[in-house]
């Protein structure tokens, strides 16, 4: 980005006082603001809180190469404490900006924009590995595959199903401390009232709470097992669950009446006839 002559002068002076600002965010969920300086910095209406952080080196090139940088924190600040017992599920974006303390108004030079790819913990220390946004340009887009199961993502435009036609909402009546299992008497009662087979009806669907969405690995009656926990979920909160699909044609036909949109090749055998012995 273009900076002013005042910023350039501050950069070149022998008495310069540089610092960095770190903006971390999840779209629609959270925003966190840190600075490597020794005092809070107010920029663009947000206050950046001092924290002890070590940043690795990085370089920019004119080619479409992925820029990588590491950030090591001397403590475990929020929101990283959510990932002590689980991997990163939602994309955490990060922007790194350089400032010169003493400039008024505060002017920034954005040096890095990307996402946090991994988080590791060593006692109270946290190490993050970040990938620049240019890495997304090299991401391979999945192609349709010749497979027995449907290629469409459930509730996508191609699938054609409207998720609100297959949802149930109710209060969480029980929740384990690890956040991976919850119960809802309300949802169970509503399903029974609609004549739904409550054994795995929501398996491979998902649970939604606020802006968080998690895959339901197992569903049985009032019991739901999540693949990853939902941050902030507590007993008495209202949660929404959606029907799941295993991608098989019989499920598409009998559960969703959606065979017109099925995109699988049901006659392809699951077992390779070349490598499978004949019984």
C-alpha positions as CSV (number, residue, x, y, z in Angstrom):
1,X,0.0,0.0,0.0
2,X,1.1,3.6,-0.5
3,X,2.4,5.5,2.5
4,X,2.9,9.2,3.1
5,X,6.2,11.0,3.0
6,X,5.9,11.4,6.8
7,X,5.9,7.6,7.2
8,X,8.9,7.3,4.9
9,X,10.8,10.0,6.9
10,X,10.0,8.1,10.1
11,X,11.2,4.9,8.5
12,X,14.5,6.5,7.6
13,X,15.3,8.4,10.7
14,X,18.0,6.9,13.1
15,X,15.6,7.4,16.1
16,X,12.7,5.6,14.6
17,X,10.3,3.7,17.0
18,X,8.6,1.0,14.9
19,X,6.0,-1.4,16.2
20,X,3.5,-3.8,14.6
21,X,-0.2,-4.2,14.8
22,X,-1.9,-7.6,14.5
23,X,-5.6,-7.9,13.6
24,X,-7.0,-11.4,13.9
25,X,-10.6,-12.1,12.9
26,X,-13.1,-14.8,12.0
27,X,-15.8,-13.4,9.8
28,X,-19.0,-12.7,11.8
29,X,-17.5,-14.2,14.9
30,X,-14.7,-12.3,16.5
31,X,-12.0,-9.6,16.1
32,X,-8.9,-9.4,18.2
33,X,-6.3,-6.7,18.2
34,X,-2.7,-6.9,19.5
35,X,0.5,-4.8,19.2
36,X,4.1,-5.6,19.7
37,X,4.6,-2.1,21.3
38,X,4.7,-1.4,25.0
39,X,1.5,0.7,25.1
40,X,-2.0,0.4,23.6
41,X,-2.5,1.8,20.1
42,X,-5.8,3.2,18.8
43,X,-6.2,2.8,15.1
44,X,-9.3,2.9,12.9
45,X,-11.4,3.0,16.0
46,X,-9.9,-0.2,17.5
47,X,-7.5,-0.5,20.5
48,X,-4.6,-2.8,20.0
49,X,-3.4,-4.4,23.3
50,X,0.3,-4.9,24.0
51,X,1.4,-8.5,24.0
52,X,4.8,-10.2,23.9
53,X,5.2,-11.6,20.4
54,X,8.0,-12.8,18.1
55,X,7.5,-12.6,14.4
56,X,9.5,-14.7,11.9
57,X,10.9,-13.1,8.7
58,X,9.1,-13.2,5.4
59,X,9.5,-11.8,1.9
60,X,7.3,-10.8,-1.0
61,X,7.9,-11.8,-4.6
62,X,6.3,-10.9,-7.9
63,X,5.5,-14.5,-8.5
64,X,2.4,-16.3,-7.2
65,X,4.3,-18.0,-4.4
66,X,2.8,-18.6,-0.9
67,X,4.2,-16.2,1.7
68,X,4.7,-17.8,5.1
69,X,5.4,-16.2,8.5
70,X,5.4,-17.5,12.0
71,X,4.1,-15.7,15.1
72,X,5.1,-16.8,18.6
73,X,3.3,-15.5,21.7
74,X,4.8,-15.6,25.2
75,X,1.3,-16.3,26.6
76,X,-1.9,-17.9,25.4
77,X,-4.2,-15.0,24.6
78,X,-7.8,-15.3,23.6
79,X,-8.9,-16.6,21.0
80,X,-6.0,-19.2,20.9
81,X,-7.2,-20.8,24.2
82,X,-10.1,-22.3,22.2
83,X,-7.6,-24.4,20.3
84,X,-5.7,-26.0,23.1
85,X,-7.8,-29.1,22.9
86,X,-8.8,-29.1,19.2
87,X,-7.5,-28.2,15.7
88,X,-8.4,-25.1,13.8
89,X,-11.8,-25.6,12.2
90,X,-12.8,-22.1,11.2
91,X,-10.6,-19.8,9.2
92,X,-8.7,-17.3,11.3
93,X,-7.5,-14.4,9.2
94,X,-4.6,-12.2,10.2
95,X,-3.4,-8.8,9.1
96,X,0.1,-7.5,10.1
97,X,0.7,-3.7,9.9
98,X,3.7,-1.7,10.7
99,X,3.5,1.7,12.5
100,X,5.9,4.3,13.9
101,X,5.1,5.3,17.4
102,X,4.8,9.0,17.9
103,X,3.1,9.6,14.5
104,X,-0.2,11.4,14.8
105,X,-2.5,10.4,13.4
106,X,-1.4,6.8,13.4
107,X,-0.5,5.6,9.9
108,X,0.0,2.0,9.0
109,X,1.8,0.0,6.3
110,X,0.2,-3.4,5.7
111,X,2.9,-6.0,5.3
112,X,1.0,-9.3,5.5
113,X,-2.5,-10.6,5.0
114,X,-3.3,-14.2,5.3
115,X,-4.7,-17.0,7.5
116,X,-3.4,-19.0,10.4
117,X,-2.8,-22.6,9.2
118,X,-1.6,-24.2,12.4
119,X,-1.3,-23.6,16.2
120,X,0.9,-25.5,18.6
121,X,1.4,-25.1,22.3
122,X,4.4,-25.4,24.5
123,X,3.4,-24.7,28.1
124,X,2.3,-21.1,28.1
125,X,3.9,-20.4,24.8
126,X,2.0,-20.5,21.5
127,X,3.4,-20.9,18.0
128,X,1.4,-20.1,14.9
129,X,2.1,-20.7,11.3
130,X,0.5,-18.3,8.9
131,X,0.0,-18.5,5.1
132,X,-0.3,-15.5,2.9
133,X,-3.4,-14.8,0.8
134,X,-1.5,-15.5,-2.4
135,X,-1.5,-19.2,-1.5
136,X,-5.2,-19.3,-2.2
137,X,-4.5,-18.6,-5.9
138,X,-2.8,-22.0,-6.2
139,X,-5.6,-23.9,-4.4
140,X,-6.8,-26.8,-6.6
141,X,-10.6,-26.6,-7.1
142,X,-12.2,-30.1,-6.7
143,X,-13.5,-31.7,-9.8
144,X,-16.5,-33.9,-10.1
145,X,-15.6,-37.6,-9.6
146,X,-16.9,-40.8,-11.0
147,X,-18.1,-42.3,-7.7
148,X,-21.2,-44.0,-6.4
149,X,-22.0,-41.3,-3.9
150,X,-23.3,-37.8,-4.9
151,X,-20.8,-35.1,-5.8
152,X,-23.0,-32.3,-4.6
153,X,-22.5,-30.5,-1.2
154,X,-25.6,-31.0,0.9
155,X,-27.9,-27.9,0.7
156,X,-25.8,-26.3,-2.0
157,X,-27.3,-24.7,-5.1
158,X,-26.5,-27.8,-7.1
159,X,-28.1,-30.0,-4.5
160,X,-31.2,-28.0,-4.6
161,X,-32.4,-28.7,-1.1
162,X,-33.4,-25.8,1.2
163,X,-31.8,-26.5,4.6
164,X,-34.6,-24.7,6.5
165,X,-37.0,-27.5,5.3
166,X,-34.9,-30.0,7.2
167,X,-34.0,-28.2,10.5
168,X,-35.0,-28.6,14.1
169,X,-34.4,-26.1,16.8
170,X,-34.4,-26.6,20.6
171,X,-32.7,-25.9,23.9
172,X,-29.5,-27.8,24.9
173,X,-30.5,-29.9,27.9
174,X,-27.1,-31.5,28.6
175,X,-23.5,-30.8,27.4
176,X,-20.2,-32.5,28.2
177,X,-17.3,-30.5,29.5
178,X,-15.3,-31.2,26.3
179,X,-18.2,-29.8,24.2
180,X,-18.4,-32.8,21.9
181,X,-21.7,-34.2,23.1
182,X,-25.0,-32.5,23.8
183,X,-28.6,-33.5,24.3
184,X,-31.8,-31.7,23.4
185,X,-35.1,-33.0,24.7
186,X,-36.9,-30.3,22.7
187,X,-35.4,-31.4,19.3
188,X,-36.1,-35.1,20.1
189,X,-39.8,-34.3,20.9
190,X,-40.2,-32.3,17.7
191,X,-38.8,-35.1,15.6
192,X,-40.9,-37.7,17.2
193,X,-44.0,-35.5,16.7
194,X,-43.1,-35.3,13.0
195,X,-42.6,-39.1,12.7
196,X,-38.9,-38.8,12.0
197,X,-36.7,-41.8,12.5
198,X,-34.3,-40.3,15.1
199,X,-31.6,-42.9,14.7
200,X,-28.8,-41.1,12.8
201,X,-31.3,-38.7,11.0
202,X,-28.8,-35.8,11.6
203,X,-25.6,-37.9,11.0
204,X,-23.4,-36.0,8.5
205,X,-25.6,-33.0,8.9
206,X,-24.6,-30.2,11.2
207,X,-25.4,-28.2,14.3
208,X,-25.5,-24.5,14.1
209,X,-25.1,-22.0,17.0
210,X,-24.6,-18.3,16.3
211,X,-22.0,-18.1,13.5
212,X,-20.5,-21.6,14.3
213,X,-21.3,-24.7,12.4
214,X,-20.1,-28.2,13.3
215,X,-20.6,-31.6,11.6
216,X,-22.7,-34.1,13.6
217,X,-20.8,-37.4,13.6
218,X,-23.4,-39.5,15.4
219,X,-27.1,-38.8,16.2
220,X,-29.3,-41.1,18.3
221,X,-32.7,-39.8,19.6
222,X,-31.9,-36.8,21.9
223,X,-28.1,-37.4,21.7
224,X,-25.7,-35.6,19.3
225,X,-22.0,-36.1,19.0
226,X,-20.1,-33.3,17.3
227,X,-16.8,-33.7,15.3
228,X,-15.5,-30.5,17.0
229,X,-16.9,-28.5,19.8
230,X,-18.8,-25.2,19.4
231,X,-17.1,-22.4,21.3
232,X,-19.5,-20.7,23.8
233,X,-22.2,-23.3,23.7
234,X,-23.8,-23.9,27.1
235,X,-26.8,-25.7,28.6
236,X,-30.0,-23.7,28.0
237,X,-28.7,-22.2,24.8
238,X,-30.9,-22.7,21.7
239,X,-29.3,-24.8,18.9
240,X,-30.3,-25.7,15.4
241,X,-29.6,-29.1,13.8
242,X,-30.0,-30.1,10.2
243,X,-30.6,-33.5,8.5
244,X,-27.5,-35.2,7.2
245,X,-26.9,-37.2,4.0
246,X,-24.4,-40.0,3.3
247,X,-24.5,-39.3,-0.4
248,X,-26.1,-42.6,-1.4
249,X,-28.9,-42.7,-4.0
250,X,-31.3,-44.5,-1.7
251,X,-30.9,-41.7,0.9
252,X,-31.4,-39.1,-1.7
253,X,-34.6,-40.8,-2.9
254,X,-36.2,-42.0,0.3
255,X,-35.1,-39.3,2.8
256,X,-35.0,-36.2,0.6
257,X,-37.0,-37.1,-2.6
258,X,-34.3,-35.3,-4.5
259,X,-33.2,-37.9,-7.2
260,X,-33.6,-35.3,-9.9
261,X,-30.5,-33.5,-8.5
262,X,-28.5,-36.6,-7.6
263,X,-25.0,-36.5,-9.2
264,X,-23.4,-39.9,-8.5
265,X,-22.7,-43.0,-10.6
266,X,-24.6,-45.6,-8.6
267,X,-23.6,-48.5,-10.8
268,X,-19.9,-48.1,-10.1
269,X,-18.9,-51.0,-7.8
270,X,-17.5,-50.1,-4.4
271,X,-15.0,-52.9,-4.6
272,X,-12.5,-53.0,-7.5
273,X,-13.3,-56.1,-9.4
274,X,-9.6,-56.3,-10.6
275,X,-8.2,-56.5,-7.1
276,X,-11.1,-58.2,-5.2
277,X,-11.2,-61.9,-5.0
278,X,-14.3,-63.7,-6.2
279,X,-16.0,-65.5,-3.3
